[in-house]
Amino acid sequence: MKSLSFILIFFCFLGCEEKTATTTQTKARKINSETGSKGFALGTYKLSASENAHRNEIAPKPKRLETCIKKALLTSPLFSAEGGSLVNLRLTYDVLQEASTTSIVLLAEMEGGQLEPFSTGLKSDLDAQNSEEKGKQACANIASKLTNNLSVSVASEKELIAIISDQKSDSKVRKRAIQKIREKDVKSAAPALSLLLKSEDVKIAVAAAATLAKFGYVEARPAMLALGEKLSREKNTSFIPMLYILADAGGPEISEYLSTVASSHAVPKVREIAKKALKNASRKK
């Protein structure tokens, strides 16, 4: 296994102390009708390990790792001993050796029922001196990341807003929450989404802009325009989709901006895209 699109580093011994994030526990107290009152139950659970993972002397043994992850998940309040909506988890475990550095990598993919498939990851290095400490940290992190992703699918509108507003939350979880807000048409989230337009995480900012454009939230137009200008100055690849988002938002200021980009941007392809976006914006005046 030479590369993974999403990697999750995990090192944990049997009996390690699993801790689920307080925010996840709070969000899990109220399970909505999508999953039923019983919450989630673990269905198919499989860990596939590479030859390196089996042979490495420092890294945890696959079976031990598999057991610890399962235990960490099942202690989450999102999972119920009484059963519930089944979720399936697939894990791919590998150990990479680069010069004097040993890294353990794990791809985790979860899906099931109405749950949108997702994957998540972390990275850290491993050696004999820090293995125990790293193991405890990773054990808490994997439980938190996976269950936080699950919590988005059962969150109320108020909880979704809390998730996107929490800067300490995992960025992928926040993006999933923004997507859920858009799908559920939670227009009450517009003020919180507007604050995200200044996020240092460009993907979160653009996702927030797309949702605000869909909601027709006029108050956010100036900040959305500022985001577009910022992406242009930084030559960020997200500038292209942002042009279409601005067109969806509409408004005279945005039309003027798109017209300027269409006529004077240095890149011909960007000018052409801006022209197309401008036509869409004109329909929204």
C-alpha positions in Angstrom: 0.0 0.0 0.0 1.9 3.0 -1.3 -0.7 5.7 -0.8 -4.0 6.4 0.8 -6.4 9.2 0.0 -7.3 9.5 3.6 -5.1 8.1 6.3 -5.8 7.5 9.9 -2.9 6.8 12.2 -3.7 4.7 15.1 -1.7 2.8 17.7 -3.5 1.3 20.7 -3.0 -1.6 23.1 -5.8 -3.8 24.5 -7.1 -2.2 27.7 -6.2 1.4 26.7 -8.4 4.1 28.1 -10.9 5.2 25.4 -12.3 8.7 25.7 -15.2 10.0 23.6 -15.3 13.7 23.2 -17.7 15.6 25.4 -19.2 17.3 22.4 -20.0 14.0 20.9 -21.8 12.8 24.0 -23.9 15.9 24.1 -24.9 15.6 20.5 -25.7 11.9 21.0 -28.3 12.4 23.7 -31.0 13.0 21.2 -31.3 10.5 18.4 -33.8 11.5 15.7 -36.1 9.5 13.5 -33.4 8.9 10.9 -31.8 6.2 13.1 -34.6 5.5 15.5 -34.4 5.8 19.3 -31.9 2.9 19.6 -29.2 4.8 17.8 -26.5 2.8 15.9 -25.3 -0.8 15.9 -22.0 -2.1 14.4 -22.7 -4.3 11.4 -19.8 -5.5 9.2 -16.5 -4.7 10.9 -13.3 -5.7 9.1 -9.6 -4.8 9.4 -7.2 -5.8 6.6 -3.5 -5.5 7.4 -0.5 -5.5 5.2 2.5 -7.8 5.6 4.5 -4.9 7.1 1.8 -4.4 9.7 2.1 -8.0 10.7 5.9 -8.0 10.9 6.8 -4.7 12.4 8.0 -5.1 16.0 7.1 -1.6 17.2 3.7 -1.2 15.7 0.6 -2.8 17.4 -0.5 -6.2 16.1 -3.5 -6.1 13.8 -5.7 -8.2 16.0 -5.0 -6.0 19.0 -5.6 -2.9 17.0 -8.9 -4.3 15.6 -10.2 -5.1 19.1 -9.3 -1.8 20.5 -11.0 0.2 17.8 -14.1 -1.8 18.1 -14.2 -1.3 21.9 -13.6 2.5 21.5 -16.5 2.7 19.1 -19.0 0.7 21.1 -18.4 2.8 24.3 -19.8 5.8 22.4 -23.3 6.9 23.4 -24.2 6.8 19.7 -24.0 3.0 19.8 -26.7 1.0 21.6 -26.4 -2.5 23.1 -30.1 -2.9 22.1 -29.3 -2.5 18.5 -30.2 0.1 16.0 -29.4 1.3 12.5 -26.5 -0.8 11.2 -23.2 0.9 10.2 -20.3 -0.9 8.5 -16.7 -0.1 9.1 -13.8 -1.1 6.9 -10.2 -0.6 8.0 -7.0 -1.0 6.0 -3.9 -1.1 8.2 -0.3 -0.6 7.1 3.1 0.4 8.5 5.5 2.6 6.5 9.2 2.9 7.2 11.0 6.0 5.9 14.6 6.4 6.9 14.5 6.3 10.7 10.8 7.1 10.9 8.1 4.5 11.4 4.5 5.5 10.7 1.4 3.4 11.1 -1.4 4.2 8.7 -5.0 3.2 8.7 -7.8 4.0 6.2 -11.2 4.0 7.8 -14.4 4.0 5.8 -17.9 3.9 7.3 -21.3 3.5 5.7 -24.7 1.9 6.2 -28.4 2.5 5.7 -29.2 6.2 5.2 -25.7 7.1 6.3 -23.6 8.9 3.7 -20.3 7.0 3.4 -17.3 8.9 4.9 -13.6 8.4 5.7 -11.4 10.2 8.1 -7.8 10.3 9.2 -4.9 11.4 11.4 -1.1 11.1 11.2 1.7 10.7 13.7 5.1 9.0 13.9 5.9 6.1 16.2 8.9 4.9 18.1 9.6 2.8 21.1 9.8 5.8 23.5 6.5 7.5 22.6 4.4 4.5 21.6 2.3 4.3 24.7 1.5 8.0 24.8 0.8 8.2 21.1 -1.4 5.1 21.4 -3.7 6.7 24.0 -4.0 9.9 22.1 -4.8 8.1 18.9 -7.3 5.9 20.6 -9.3 8.9 21.8 -9.0 10.6 18.4 -10.3 7.7 16.3 -13.4 7.3 18.5 -14.0 11.0 18.5 -13.6 11.4 14.7 -15.7 8.5 13.7 -18.5 9.2 16.2 -18.5 12.9 15.5 -19.1 12.0 11.8 -22.0 9.8 12.9 -23.4 12.5 15.1 -23.9 14.8 12.1 -26.3 12.4 10.6 -28.5 12.4 13.7 -28.0 16.0 14.8 -30.9 18.5 15.2 -30.9 21.8 13.5 -29.6 23.5 16.6 -26.8 20.9 17.0 -25.8 21.2 13.4 -25.3 25.0 13.9 -23.2 24.2 17.0 -21.0 21.8 15.1 -20.1 24.3 12.3 -19.5 27.0 14.9 -17.0 24.9 16.9 -13.6 25.8 15.5 -12.1 22.9 17.4 -14.2 20.4 15.5 -12.6 18.3 12.8 -12.8 20.2 9.5 -14.3 17.2 7.6 -17.1 16.9 10.3 -17.8 20.7 9.9 -18.0 20.3 6.2 -20.4 17.4 6.5 -22.5 19.5 8.9 -22.6 22.3 6.4 -23.8 19.9 3.7 -26.5 18.6 6.0 -27.6 22.1 6.7 -27.9 22.7 3.0 -29.8 19.5 2.4 -32.2 20.2 5.2 -32.6 23.8 4.2 -31.8 25.1 7.7 -32.0 28.8 6.9 -31.6 29.6 10.6 -27.9 28.7 10.2 -27.3 31.6 7.8 -25.7 33.9 10.5 -23.3 31.2 11.6 -22.5 30.3 8.0 -21.7 33.9 7.3 -19.0 33.9 10.0 -17.4 30.9 8.2 -16.7 33.0 5.1 -13.6 34.3 6.9 -12.4 30.8 7.9 -8.8 30.0 7.3 -10.0 26.7 5.9 -10.8 27.6 2.4 -13.0 24.5 1.8 -15.2 25.4 4.8 -15.4 29.0 3.6 -16.4 27.9 0.1 -18.9 25.3 1.4 -20.5 28.0 3.6 -20.7 30.4 0.6 -22.4 27.8 -1.5 -25.0 27.1 1.1 -25.6 30.8 1.7 -26.1 31.3 -2.0 -28.7 28.5 -2.1 -30.5 30.2 0.8 -30.5 33.5 -1.0 -29.0 35.2 2.1 -28.5 38.7 0.7 -26.8 40.0 3.9 -23.8 37.7 3.1 -23.1 39.0 -0.4 -20.4 41.5 0.6 -18.5 38.9 2.6 -18.9 36.4 -0.3 -17.6 38.9 -2.7 -14.6 39.5 -0.4 -13.9 35.8 -0.3 -14.0 35.6 -4.1 -11.5 38.5 -4.3 -9.2 36.9 -1.8 -9.2 33.5 -3.6 -8.4 35.4 -6.8 -5.4 37.2 -5.3 -4.1 34.0 -3.8 -4.6 32.2 -7.1 -6.5 29.5 -5.2 -8.0 26.8 -7.3 -11.3 27.2 -5.4 -11.7 30.6 -7.2 -13.3 28.8 -10.1 -16.2 27.2 -8.2 -16.5 30.4 -6.2 -17.3 32.3 -9.4 -20.4 30.0 -9.9 -21.3 30.4 -6.3 -21.2 34.2 -6.6 -23.4 33.9 -9.7 -25.9 31.9 -7.6 -25.9 34.6 -4.9 -26.6 37.3 -7.5 -26.8 41.0 -6.9 -25.5 44.1 -8.8 -22.2 44.2 -7.0 -21.5 40.6 -7.8 -22.5 41.1 -11.4 -20.1 44.0 -11.7 -17.3 41.9 -10.2 -18.0 39.0 -12.6 -18.0 41.4 -15.5 -14.6 42.7 -14.5 -13.2 39.2 -14.2 -14.7 38.2 -17.5 -13.1 41.2 -19.3 -9.7 41.6 -17.6 -8.6 38.4 -15.8 -5.1 37.3 -17.0 -6.2 33.7 -17.6 -8.4 33.1 -20.7 -10.1 30.0 -19.1 -11.1 32.1 -16.1 -12.5 34.8 -18.3 -14.6 32.3 -20.1 -16.0 30.8 -16.9 -16.7 34.3 -15.5 -18.7 35.1 -18.7 -20.8 31.9 -18.1 -21.3 32.8 -14.4 -22.2 36.3 -15.3 -25.2 35.1 -17.4 -26.4 33.2 -14.4 -26.0 36.2 -12.2 -27.9 38.4 -14.6 -31.0 36.2 -14.1 -30.9 36.8 -10.4 -30.9 40.6 -10.4 
